[in-house]
Amino acid sequence: VNEIDFIAHYLAPLASPRYAHGLKDDAAHLVDVPQRGLVITADALVCGVHFFADDAPADVAYKALAVNVSDIAAKAAKPLGYTLTLGLSERPTPAFASGLAAGLAEAQAAFGIELLGGDTVAAKGAWWLSVTAFGEAPPCPPLTRLAAKPGDVLYVSGTLGDAALGLRLRRGDAPFASALTAEHRAHVLRRYLRPEPRLGLRDPLGAFASAAMDISDGLSLDLARLCRASACGANVEIDTLPLSDAARQAVASDPAMDAVLSGGDDYEVLAAVPRVHSDTFHAAAARAGVPVTRIGQIVSGNGVTGIFPGGQRKELAAAGYDHFRT
Amino acid sequence: VNEIDFIAHYLAPLASPRYAHGLKDDAAHLVDVPQRGLVITADALVCGVHFFADDAPADVAYKALAVNVSDIAAKAAKPLGYTLTLGLSERPTPAFASGLAAGLAEAQAAFGIELLGGDTVAAKGAWWLSVTAFGEAPPCPPLTRLAAKPGDVLYVSGTLGDAALGLRLRRGDAPFASALTAEHRAHVLRRYLRPEPRLGLRDPLGAFASAAMDISDGLSLDLARLCRASACGANVEIDTLPLSDAARQAVASDPAMDAVLSGGDDYEVLAAVPRVHSDTFHAAAARAGVPVTRIGQIVSGNGVTGIFPGGQRKELAAAGYDHFRT
């Protein structure tokens, strides 16, 4: 598939009918921008870093959109559109092109987002995707990670650690594997391949949260970032951390707790909610179909303290993925 | 420089004070979106494809913004902000990080654009940059390449072929080199390294053009695209094509005319202007300090015909860069 056909036959059908001129122009025109403004985020995925060379192109494309939409969801915004730049190691085959387009189409339908434009270039090395995504801002002041306050209750959505365990399974670095049923293994593998942005939390977050972000690099590191940005600290009650059955088995069989705390790739929402609103937030999230769990609270000071079963307190290392670790 | 310091010390000073939260959050909030909407474009550069491994990081960073702003300029829009994703082959050195930041800062000042956010990842191979840029839409219907009409006068800004000649010089593939003075050589090398988006054409384009685009892949290919998108053809009078002194020398000494027609990297504006407005457009561009040259006209039919000195007519091949040429 050459560059022109790739765009015309595989990408153009994904383009926003209203804004993207069928990808025939070199720019999109967002002619009716939401009055409340836009939330803008960008994340790139690289083969061999963020996904495996043998991952299906459809899964990779889906994930590239999902990790960006996850940021939009954590800002209580509504997905609107995205640009995609692709660096391809070789001329795409029809199977690659149609797989990629199918993954994008599936993600677009799931998240309510449309392609606005992009660029396709030759990569000199592993292939990569870079997405910039736009969301419609919520009817509240910008929701960031900067405004958590001591006393706020800390929540996370869903369960933690599944994707990190899935990644270890993929890598063959999983002493816990024998403790998992086939169903557990399928669960953690899918959680790694197919993150699900928590778009259902839009209204509860917009109405009640003082700060929020998605957890992409592990709870320890991302919560440390939220605390640093908000100039406060946090206490986390370790035995409240929400685990799937699969993760519970893995953690029981193996000291795999670091997957839960700092494994990354969770794409769950971490939110600080003023105590006075916490019950209402919790109930609104449940009504929206998104389970959230109270895991601790924001405190004055700095750093993240883990409170372990039995009452032992230990500073959690702000550990997570550094792209340029030596 | 690790990832956190790279963002905090080199990139955060470039961030939009109003929209980007000092890059401390994972999304920007474009809280006061221009009512007329946004023009959105994305282009990526890869080392070894779009620039040389020994290009200064400052030049590469400048070019990454310039080629995106060139699209914004060709849509009669006003640069506003951009996201940047970076794939780096190795942990950045302080020299690399400060060079990159200096090039971005210079481009931001030149083009009036601010950093909104982005992502830094490890590349597995050559390093690359991907930019998505936003501009404030002009007070006219979207200016695209889709609405040229037979009878429209074709204009290009500046001169053509310089950057392509500069690229050949860099590659050592330049039989014309001996015909150039040191000053000529410096000129074409700079035109390759430092494209200058034609922001001065904003008002003339917005007021008078029926279609416009920037020339990034060579006049022949880009004009063919404009004609296809507008369902029309074009005649180009070859001896009117604007050449710099350097390009004139090169073309005289060597059959280097293909650099002018299909060399690419010009980043000049190609515009179709209804005949009734053409003199006014020409004068307005001159007043704005941007030289434009009438090179032909839009005709009914399809394809791009070159009219050569002496009257010979020849279909110009829609030749240009294909990233996946076998």
Interface residues (C-beta under 8 A of the other chain):
Chain A: V1 N2 E3 I4 F6 H21 K24 D25 D26 A27 A28 H29 L30 V31 D32 V33 P34 Q35 G37 L38 V39 I40 T41 A42 D43 A44 L45 V46 C47 G48 V49 H50 D71 I72 A74 K75 A77 G81 T83 L84 T85 G87 L88 S89 E90 R91 P92 L116 G117 G118 D119 T120 V121 A122 A123 K124 G125 A126 W128 S130 T132 F134 A137 P142 T144 R145 L146 M213 D214 A229 D322 H323 F324 R325 T326
Chain B: V1 N2 E3 I4 F6 H21 K24 D25 D26 A27 A28 H29 L30 V31 D32 V33 P34 Q35 R36 G37 L38 V39 I40 T41 A42 D43 A44 L45 V46 C47 G48 V49 H50 D71 I72 A74 K75 A77 G81 T83 L84 T85 G87 L88 S89 E90 R91 P92 L116 G117 G118 D119 T120 V121 A122 A123 K124 G125 A126 W128 S130 T132 A137 P142 T144 R145 L146 M213 D214 A229 D322 H323 F324 R325 T326
